[in-house]
Amino acid sequence: MNAPDLTAPGADRVAEVTRHTAETQITVRLNLDGAGTARLATGIGFFDHMLDQIARHGLIDLDIDAKGDLHIDGHHTVEDVGITLGQAVAKAVGDKKGIRRYGHAYVPLDEALSRVVIDFSGRPGLTMHVPFTAGSIGGFDTQLTFEFFQGFVNHAGVTLHIDNLRGVNAHHQCETVFKAFARALRGALERDPRMAGVIPSTKGSL
């Protein structure tokens, strides 16, 4: 799929962030008001599949190129993609004027069901309860799901609650989490015509 066009007319909520460390080299480009297209290359197939859920169900055009020390394991790559994606979302959303701020979603997949609630509060916080039934999915360490969302939360400045309410198949558990996150993210970032130009907080800032 094509990379998000950061110069397209009306593409005002866009961002590009690059993060280079001794462990990873990552570039994230996104358009929060996209069509859900994605170009993903992290070197971890199942992780790419989950990131595609964020793009597709969040209606975010997303281009992620990540090169990490996969000869060790996937930890640094997954965590740093979460960090860089969080930075890009924060940059694209700007002062948060006119957004709905809160979003939530329940998503099922066969026997699995997950709930995600998000608040663009400016206060990083992650509460996550996902009792994975397997330690890995297609070479993806399920523990890294937490590391991804922790990195995202810390750098997007959001409060995020993730609960897998039921599930037997770890693939289904993980996929419902990422899909519900995408839908909640989409809802929170949606422009509210009744709040145009207004920061959705009694404090006047987020």
Backbone as JSON, one array per atom type, in Angstrom:
{
  "sequence": "MNAPDLTAPGADRVAEVTRHTAETQITVRLNLDGAGTARLATGIGFFDHMLDQIARHGLIDLDIDAKGDLHIDGHHTVEDVGITLGQAVAKAVGDKKGIRRYGHAYVPLDEALSRVVIDFSGRPGLTMHVPFTAGSIGGFDTQLTFEFFQGFVNHAGVTLHIDNLRGVNAHHQCETVFKAFARALRGALERDPRMAGVIPSTKGSL",
  "N": [[0.84, -1.19, 0.0], [0.28, 2.35, -0.45], [2.37, 4.88, 1.01], [1.37, 7.18, 3.61], [0.27, 10.33, 2.44], [1.78, 13.13, 3.3], [1.52, 15.66, 2.41], [-0.88, 16.07, 1.25], [-3.87, 17.83, 0.25], [-5.75, 19.19, 2.9], [-4.71, 17.42, 4.69], [-4.05, 17.83, 7.56], [-3.57, 16.76, 10.04], [-1.09, 15.27, 10.41], [2.06, 13.52, 10.69], [5.58, 12.96, 10.99], [8.03, 11.02, 12.4], [11.26, 10.21, 13.46], [13.32, 7.84, 15.03], [16.37, 7.01, 16.23], [18.51, 4.72, 17.67], [21.1, 2.86, 19.4], [20.03, 0.41, 19.25], [17.75, 0.31, 17.63], [16.39, 1.55, 14.51], [14.02, 3.65, 13.5], [11.28, 4.86, 11.61], [8.29, 6.6, 11.56], [5.43, 7.46, 9.82], [2.38, 9.17, 9.57], [-1.15, 9.72, 9.02], [-3.77, 10.98, 10.63], [-6.32, 11.28, 9.7], [-6.87, 9.46, 7.68], [-7.36, 6.75, 5.31], [-6.98, 4.25, 6.24], [-4.87, 2.87, 5.14], [-1.8, 1.04, 4.97], [1.75, 0.65, 5.31], [4.06, -1.48, 6.31], [6.95, -2.51, 7.99], [8.55, -4.2, 10.1], [9.99, -6.41, 10.56], [8.95, -8.36, 12.11], [6.55, -10.54, 11.66], [3.91, -11.12, 12.79], [3.58, -8.93, 14.43], [3.52, -6.85, 12.55], [1.06, -7.53, 11.44], [-0.64, -6.9, 13.57], [-0.2, -4.13, 13.81], [-1.29, -3.37, 11.42], [-3.96, -3.71, 11.98], [-4.41, -1.51, 13.62], [-4.12, 0.61, 11.81], [-6.1, -0.02, 9.86], [-8.58, -0.32, 11.26], [-8.58, 1.95, 12.76], [-8.69, 3.89, 10.9], [-6.37, 5.2, 10.06], [-3.75, 6.35, 8.12], [-0.77, 4.71, 7.78], [2.67, 4.4, 7.98], [5.35, 2.51, 8.66], [8.68, 1.97, 9.21], [11.01, -0.13, 10.44], [14.03, -1.09, 11.82], [15.62, -3.35, 13.76], [17.41, -4.92, 16.54], [16.93, -7.78, 16.0], [18.26, -10.15, 16.11], [18.78, -10.54, 18.7], [16.29, -10.36, 20.26], [12.76, -9.57, 19.95], [12.18, -7.43, 21.58], [13.29, -4.72, 21.85], [12.64, -3.65, 19.37], [9.79, -3.78, 19.23], [9.01, -2.29, 21.49], [10.2, 0.21, 20.9], [8.92, 0.92, 18.55], [6.38, 1.35, 19.59], [6.95, 3.61, 21.19], [7.76, 5.49, 19.22], [5.51, 5.61, 17.57], [3.7, 6.65, 19.44], [4.85, 9.2, 19.84], [4.48, 10.26, 17.29], [1.68, 10.31, 17.02], [1.03, 12.11, 19.08], [2.27, 14.42, 18.07], [0.84, 14.81, 15.69], [-1.79, 15.23, 16.58], [-1.64, 17.54, 18.01], [-2.72, 20.46, 19.76], [-5.06, 19.39, 20.64], [-7.52, 20.55, 20.29], [-10.97, 20.47, 19.68], [-11.25, 17.68, 19.49], [-12.84, 14.53, 20.42], [-11.76, 13.39, 22.63], [-12.2, 11.21, 24.53], [-12.43, 7.67, 24.06], [-13.83, 4.46, 23.39], [-14.08, 0.89, 23.04], [-15.5, -2.3, 22.36], [-14.45, -5.36, 21.17], [-15.06, -8.37, 19.51], [-13.73, -11.63, 18.64], [-14.46, -14.52, 17.46], [-14.26, -16.68, 20.12], [-13.06, -14.86, 21.77], [-12.96, -11.71, 23.53], [-12.41, -8.3, 23.88], [-11.9, -5.21, 25.65], [-11.24, -1.78, 25.28], [-10.36, 1.36, 26.58], [-9.75, 4.77, 26.18], [-8.17, 7.89, 26.96], [-7.3, 11.04, 25.99], [-5.67, 12.54, 27.87], [-3.34, 13.81, 28.55], [-1.95, 12.78, 30.58], [0.12, 10.2, 31.13], [-0.75, 6.81, 31.43], [-1.12, 3.39, 31.99], [-3.22, 0.65, 32.29], [-3.47, -2.69, 32.19], [-4.92, -5.77, 31.54], [-4.48, -8.74, 30.41], [-4.73, -11.96, 30.11], [-2.85, -13.88, 28.55], [-3.02, -16.93, 26.79], [-0.93, -18.23, 25.7], [2.64, -18.12, 25.29], [3.83, -17.14, 23.03], [3.14, -15.97, 19.7], [3.31, -16.93, 16.54], [6.09, -16.4, 16.61], [6.11, -13.99, 17.88], [6.56, -12.56, 20.96], [4.25, -12.66, 23.48], [4.37, -11.11, 25.79], [5.4, -8.73, 24.93], [3.36, -7.21, 24.05], [2.41, -5.62, 26.13], [4.69, -4.01, 26.46], [4.73, -2.58, 24.07], [2.34, -1.04, 24.24], [2.88, 0.36, 26.59], [5.06, 1.94, 25.82], [3.77, 3.46, 23.84], [1.77, 4.83, 25.34], [3.29, 6.38, 27.17], [4.47, 8.26, 25.51], [2.52, 9.31, 23.86], [0.96, 10.51, 25.67], [-1.42, 9.59, 26.98], [-4.17, 8.13, 28.81], [-4.79, 4.76, 29.26], [-6.79, 1.93, 29.22], [-6.85, -1.5, 29.1], [-8.51, -4.48, 28.63], [-8.76, -7.89, 28.35], [-11.51, -9.7, 28.16], [-12.41, -12.27, 27.81], [-11.18, -15.33, 26.38], [-9.6, -17.93, 24.55], [-7.86, -18.67, 22.56], [-4.71, -17.43, 21.88], [-3.94, -15.84, 19.71], [-6.39, -14.79, 18.9], [-7.03, -13.37, 21.24], [-5.02, -11.37, 21.29], [-5.48, -10.08, 18.85], [-8.05, -9.03, 19.19], [-7.53, -7.16, 21.15], [-5.83, -5.29, 19.81], [-7.51, -4.47, 17.74], [-9.66, -3.36, 19.18], [-8.29, -1.32, 20.45], [-7.66, 0.26, 18.22], [-10.21, 1.06, 17.36], [-11.1, 2.48, 19.61], [-9.18, 4.5, 19.68], [-9.71, 5.79, 17.27], [-12.28, 6.81, 17.86], [-11.7, 8.6, 19.96], [-10.05, 10.47, 18.72], [-11.64, 11.57, 16.84], [-13.11, 14.4, 15.27], [-15.21, 16.66, 16.93], [-17.98, 18.32, 15.98], [-19.43, 20.08, 17.57], [-17.63, 20.99, 19.33], [-15.75, 22.5, 18.1], [-12.63, 23.99, 17.79], [-12.29, 24.1, 20.49], [-10.72, 23.1, 23.5], [-11.17, 20.01, 24.98], [-11.63, 20.13, 27.98], [-12.15, 21.13, 31.34], [-10.11, 22.48, 32.44], [-8.93, 23.84, 30.43], [-6.7, 23.08, 29.08], [-4.8, 20.32, 27.83]],
  "CA": [[0.0, 0.0, 0.0], [1.04, 3.58, -0.53], [2.65, 5.58, 2.26], [0.49, 8.34, 3.78], [0.72, 11.56, 1.79], [1.8, 14.17, 4.31], [1.33, 16.96, 1.77], [-2.18, 16.09, 0.58], [-4.77, 18.9, 0.7], [-6.59, 18.81, 4.03], [-4.02, 16.46, 5.56], [-3.42, 18.69, 8.56], [-3.19, 15.99, 11.22], [-0.09, 14.33, 9.92], [3.33, 13.64, 11.39], [6.68, 12.04, 10.69], [8.98, 10.97, 13.51], [12.34, 9.23, 13.32], [14.02, 7.52, 16.28], [17.55, 6.18, 15.99], [19.31, 4.39, 18.85], [22.05, 1.79, 19.12], [19.27, -0.83, 19.15], [16.73, 0.37, 16.59], [16.25, 2.72, 13.64], [12.58, 3.61, 13.22], [10.58, 6.02, 11.08], [6.84, 6.48, 11.51], [4.68, 8.52, 9.15], [0.95, 8.86, 9.71], [-2.22, 10.69, 8.78], [-4.86, 10.57, 11.51], [-7.58, 11.36, 8.95], [-6.62, 8.7, 6.47], [-8.32, 5.74, 4.85], [-6.62, 2.95, 6.81], [-3.83, 2.19, 4.38], [-0.6, 0.82, 5.78], [2.97, 0.04, 4.79], [4.67, -1.87, 7.58], [8.12, -3.36, 7.86], [9.25, -4.26, 11.38], [10.76, -7.65, 10.65], [8.19, -9.31, 12.93], [5.34, -10.7, 10.87], [2.67, -11.0, 13.55], [3.51, -7.53, 14.89], [3.02, -6.1, 11.4], [-0.37, -7.85, 11.34], [-1.34, -6.14, 14.61], [-0.13, -2.72, 13.43], [-2.24, -3.2, 10.32], [-5.28, -3.54, 12.6], [-4.5, -0.12, 14.08], [-4.36, 1.44, 10.63], [-7.36, -0.34, 9.15], [-9.77, -0.07, 12.08], [-8.5, 3.31, 13.26], [-8.71, 4.77, 9.73], [-5.13, 5.97, 10.08], [-2.74, 5.94, 7.15], [0.38, 4.43, 8.64], [3.89, 3.91, 7.32], [6.36, 2.25, 9.7], [9.88, 1.24, 8.81], [11.78, -0.37, 11.66], [15.15, -2.05, 11.77], [16.06, -3.53, 15.14], [18.33, -6.01, 16.84], [16.11, -8.99, 16.09], [19.12, -11.3, 16.4], [18.67, -10.73, 20.15], [14.87, -10.71, 20.31], [11.94, -8.49, 19.41], [11.8, -6.48, 22.63], [13.63, -3.33, 21.55], [11.91, -3.21, 18.17], [8.38, -3.58, 19.54], [8.9, -1.17, 22.43], [10.56, 1.47, 20.26], [7.84, 1.27, 17.63], [5.35, 1.96, 20.43], [7.41, 4.95, 21.56], [7.77, 6.37, 18.05], [4.12, 5.82, 17.18], [3.12, 7.58, 20.4], [5.35, 10.54, 19.53], [3.87, 10.71, 16.04], [0.28, 10.63, 17.29], [1.02, 13.36, 19.85], [2.64, 15.51, 17.17], [-0.23, 15.01, 14.71], [-3.03, 15.7, 17.22], [-1.4, 18.93, 18.39], [-3.25, 20.98, 21.03], [-6.25, 18.58, 20.93], [-8.76, 21.31, 20.14], [-12.03, 19.92, 18.84], [-11.38, 16.22, 19.47], [-13.76, 13.99, 21.41], [-10.87, 13.1, 23.76], [-12.42, 9.86, 25.06], [-12.89, 6.65, 23.13], [-13.87, 3.1, 23.94], [-14.56, -0.11, 22.09], [-15.5, -3.73, 22.62], [-14.29, -6.09, 19.91], [-14.99, -9.83, 19.62], [-13.23, -12.47, 17.56], [-14.85, -15.87, 17.88], [-14.47, -16.83, 21.57], [-12.34, -13.81, 22.49], [-13.6, -10.41, 23.62], [-11.57, -7.32, 24.58], [-12.4, -3.84, 25.82], [-10.2, -0.76, 25.41], [-10.85, 2.7, 26.86], [-8.62, 5.7, 26.06], [-8.41, 9.3, 27.27], [-6.18, 11.91, 25.62], [-5.66, 13.35, 29.07], [-2.03, 14.42, 28.79], [-1.35, 12.06, 31.71], [0.39, 8.82, 30.73], [-1.12, 5.77, 32.39], [-1.57, 2.14, 31.36], [-3.71, -0.46, 33.08], [-3.67, -3.74, 31.19], [-5.17, -7.12, 32.06], [-4.63, -9.66, 29.28], [-4.16, -13.25, 30.5], [-2.56, -14.64, 27.34], [-3.0, -18.39, 26.97], [0.31, -18.75, 25.11], [3.75, -17.19, 25.44], [4.24, -16.57, 21.75], [2.24, -16.13, 18.56], [4.07, -16.78, 15.31], [7.39, -15.81, 16.9], [5.91, -12.75, 18.63], [6.44, -12.78, 22.4], [3.03, -11.97, 23.9], [4.71, -10.12, 26.81], [5.76, -7.48, 24.28], [2.14, -6.4, 23.86], [2.46, -4.61, 27.2], [5.8, -3.07, 26.19], [4.3, -1.71, 22.98], [1.36, -0.06, 24.71], [3.54, 1.23, 27.56], [5.81, 2.93, 25.04], [2.81, 4.37, 23.21], [1.12, 5.65, 26.36], [4.24, 7.33, 27.73], [4.86, 9.3, 24.56], [1.31, 9.96, 23.32], [0.34, 11.24, 26.77], [-2.8, 9.14, 27.12], [-4.55, 7.12, 29.79], [-5.25, 3.63, 28.45], [-7.21, 0.73, 29.96], [-7.0, -2.63, 28.18], [-8.96, -5.69, 29.31], [-9.26, -9.04, 27.61], [-12.57, -10.2, 29.04], [-12.4, -13.73, 27.68], [-10.46, -15.8, 25.21], [-8.87, -19.2, 24.68], [-6.81, -18.64, 21.54], [-3.88, -16.25, 22.11], [-4.01, -15.0, 18.51], [-7.66, -14.07, 18.99], [-6.92, -12.42, 22.34], [-4.18, -10.24, 20.88], [-6.1, -9.35, 17.75], [-9.17, -8.23, 19.7], [-6.93, -6.03, 21.86], [-5.36, -4.28, 18.87], [-8.67, -3.92, 17.02], [-10.39, -2.49, 20.09], [-7.46, -0.12, 20.6], [-7.82, 1.06, 17.01], [-11.54, 1.67, 17.36], [-11.13, 3.48, 20.68], [-8.33, 5.6, 19.22], [-10.48, 6.5, 16.24], [-13.34, 7.57, 18.51], [-11.13, 9.7, 20.75], [-9.44, 11.46, 17.84], [-12.64, 12.12, 15.93], [-13.47, 15.79, 15.5], [-16.57, 16.89, 17.41], [-18.37, 19.62, 15.41], [-19.97, 20.95, 18.62], [-16.5, 21.45, 20.14], [-14.76, 23.02, 17.16], [-11.74, 25.01, 18.31], [-12.32, 24.09, 21.95], [-10.01, 22.01, 24.16], [-12.19, 19.31, 25.77], [-11.25, 20.02, 29.38], [-12.52, 22.3, 32.13], [-8.87, 23.18, 32.77], [-8.54, 24.66, 29.29], [-5.51, 22.52, 28.43], [-4.6, 18.88, 28.01]],
  "C": [[0.88, 1.25, 0.0], [1.26, 4.18, 0.86], [1.69, 6.76, 2.38], [1.1, 9.58, 3.15], [0.64, 12.71, 2.8], [1.64, 15.57, 3.72], [-0.02, 17.07, 1.08], [-3.04, 17.22, 1.11], [-5.65, 18.4, 1.84], [-5.93, 17.84, 5.0], [-3.27, 17.23, 6.64], [-3.02, 17.93, 9.82], [-2.26, 14.86, 10.8], [1.21, 14.53, 10.72], [4.32, 12.63, 10.84], [7.68, 12.15, 11.82], [10.0, 9.87, 13.25], [13.05, 9.07, 14.66], [15.17, 6.57, 15.96], [18.29, 5.97, 17.31], [20.31, 3.31, 18.45], [21.33, 0.46, 18.9], [18.28, -0.86, 18.0], [16.86, 1.63, 15.75], [14.82, 2.67, 13.1], [12.11, 4.93, 12.66], [9.09, 5.71, 11.01], [6.27, 7.7, 10.81], [3.2, 8.17, 9.28], [0.08, 10.05, 9.37], [-3.41, 10.21, 9.59], [-6.21, 10.58, 10.81], [-7.46, 10.63, 7.62], [-7.73, 7.73, 6.12], [-7.99, 4.34, 5.36], [-5.6, 2.18, 6.0], [-2.56, 2.08, 5.23], [0.53, 0.24, 4.96], [3.85, -0.22, 6.01], [5.84, -2.81, 7.34], [8.9, -3.31, 9.17], [10.16, -5.47, 11.49], [10.09, -8.7, 11.51], [6.8, -9.43, 12.33], [4.05, -10.49, 11.64], [2.49, -9.57, 14.07], [3.02, -6.63, 13.76], [1.51, -6.3, 11.23], [-1.17, -7.04, 12.37], [-1.32, -4.64, 14.3], [-1.09, -2.41, 12.29], [-3.66, -3.05, 10.86], [-5.48, -2.11, 13.07], [-4.82, 0.8, 12.91], [-5.76, 1.24, 10.08], [-8.59, 0.06, 9.98], [-9.75, 1.3, 12.74], [-8.62, 4.35, 12.17], [-7.54, 5.76, 9.77], [-4.23, 5.47, 8.97], [-1.42, 5.85, 7.9], [1.52, 3.8, 7.84], [4.95, 3.75, 8.39], [7.49, 1.42, 9.11], [10.77, 1.1, 10.04], [12.84, -1.43, 11.42], [15.7, -2.15, 13.19], [16.95, -4.73, 15.31], [17.57, -7.32, 17.07], [16.95, -10.24, 16.3], [19.17, -11.56, 17.91], [17.26, -11.21, 20.47], [14.09, -9.51, 19.82], [11.66, -7.36, 20.36], [12.06, -5.03, 22.24], [12.84, -2.8, 20.36], [10.47, -2.89, 18.51], [8.19, -2.37, 20.46], [9.17, 0.16, 21.74], [9.57, 1.88, 19.18], [6.69, 1.9, 18.41], [5.69, 3.38, 20.81], [7.27, 5.91, 20.38], [6.36, 6.63, 17.54], [3.43, 6.78, 18.14], [3.56, 9.01, 20.15], [4.68, 11.11, 18.29], [2.41, 11.09, 16.25], [0.19, 11.95, 18.07], [1.32, 14.56, 18.97], [1.49, 15.84, 16.22], [-1.48, 15.61, 15.35], [-2.88, 17.12, 17.75], [-2.01, 19.32, 19.72], [-4.55, 20.31, 21.45], [-7.56, 19.35, 20.86], [-9.74, 20.56, 19.23], [-12.14, 18.42, 18.8], [-12.35, 15.76, 20.55], [-13.05, 13.62, 22.71], [-11.0, 11.67, 24.27], [-12.86, 8.91, 23.95], [-12.91, 5.31, 23.81], [-14.43, 2.15, 22.89], [-14.51, -1.5, 22.71], [-15.37, -4.42, 21.27], [-14.22, -7.59, 20.18], [-14.25, -10.44, 18.45], [-13.44, -13.91, 18.02], [-15.05, -15.91, 19.4], [-13.87, -15.7, 22.39], [-13.11, -12.49, 22.45], [-12.7, -9.48, 24.43], [-12.24, -5.95, 24.6], [-11.21, -2.9, 25.99], [-10.86, 0.6, 25.6], [-9.64, 3.64, 26.87], [-9.07, 7.13, 26.36], [-7.16, 10.08, 26.88], [-6.04, 12.98, 26.7], [-4.4, 14.19, 29.23], [-1.3, 13.76, 29.94], [-1.12, 10.61, 31.32], [-0.01, 7.84, 31.82], [-1.65, 4.55, 31.66], [-2.0, 1.15, 32.42], [-4.12, -1.55, 32.1], [-3.82, -5.09, 31.86], [-5.48, -8.03, 30.87], [-3.96, -10.98, 29.65], [-3.92, -14.15, 29.28], [-2.45, -16.13, 27.66], [-1.78, -19.04, 26.35], [1.38, -17.68, 25.23], [4.2, -16.56, 24.16], [3.19, -16.86, 20.69], [3.06, -15.89, 17.31], [5.42, -16.12, 15.51], [7.33, -14.49, 17.63], [5.69, -13.08, 20.09], [5.25, -11.97, 22.93], [3.3, -10.94, 25.01], [5.01, -8.74, 26.2], [4.54, -6.62, 23.95], [2.1, -5.29, 24.89], [3.53, -3.57, 26.9], [5.43, -2.09, 25.08], [3.36, -0.63, 23.5], [1.95, 0.86, 25.78], [4.34, 2.32, 26.86], [4.89, 3.94, 24.4], [2.23, 5.35, 24.21], [2.05, 6.75, 26.87], [4.52, 8.5, 26.81], [3.68, 9.95, 23.83], [0.63, 10.79, 24.4], [-1.12, 10.89, 26.95], [-2.95, 8.22, 28.32], [-5.23, 5.99, 29.01], [-5.57, 2.44, 29.35], [-7.5, -0.37, 28.93], [-7.39, -3.85, 28.99], [-9.39, -6.74, 28.29], [-10.25, -9.75, 28.52], [-12.72, -11.7, 28.97], [-11.64, -14.1, 26.43], [-9.68, -17.06, 25.52], [-7.67, -19.21, 23.74], [-6.03, -17.34, 21.67], [-3.9, -15.3, 20.91], [-5.28, -14.15, 18.56], [-7.62, -13.02, 20.1], [-6.17, -11.17, 21.89], [-4.85, -9.42, 19.8], [-7.28, -8.51, 18.24], [-8.65, -7.02, 20.47], [-6.54, -4.93, 20.88], [-6.52, -3.66, 18.08], [-9.46, -2.97, 17.92], [-9.61, -1.21, 20.35], [-7.65, 0.81, 19.41], [-9.16, 1.78, 17.0], [-11.67, 2.75, 18.44], [-10.33, 4.72, 20.3], [-9.07, 6.45, 18.2], [-11.56, 7.37, 16.88], [-12.82, 8.78, 19.26], [-10.6, 10.82, 19.87], [-10.43, 12.1, 16.87], [-12.96, 13.56, 16.29], [-14.95, 15.9, 15.89], [-17.02, 18.27, 16.92], [-18.93, 20.58, 16.46], [-18.86, 21.51, 19.51], [-15.4, 22.04, 19.28], [-13.95, 24.14, 17.8], [-11.65, 25.05, 19.83], [-11.53, 22.89, 22.48], [-10.98, 21.31, 25.11], [-11.76, 19.05, 27.21], [-11.68, 21.27, 30.11], [-11.29, 23.11, 32.54], [-8.43, 24.11, 31.65], [-7.27, 24.19, 28.61], [-5.44, 21.04, 28.74], [-3.14, 18.56, 27.68]]
}
